[in-house]
Amino acid sequence: MRTDHVATIPGCDEVVHHAMRILAASPDAPRSDEERVEEAGLYASDCAESSPDGHRCAIAATTVAAIDDCLADHRRDEDAAHP
């Protein structure tokens, strides 16, 4: 069975790292270590509740708003409610 055409699903560590990199470049970037840790925790939580499509979407996003939308729009419980 060939699997080379199947896109890999980014893990939450990768999603959070990407989100924090994008956030750091924004004017609203958290300044303190405590604020950065808090933001990373929020992204990790949102990612854990997001489907694989949400992870892929977030990795491709180039703005904080787009990442937030990806994770919100692809929540696992919504996927289960709408088969």
Secondary structure as UniProt FT lines:
FT   TURN            4..5
FT   HELIX           12..24
FT   TURN            27..28
FT   HELIX           33..48
FT   HELIX           52..60
FT   HELIX           64..73
FT   HELIX           76..81
//
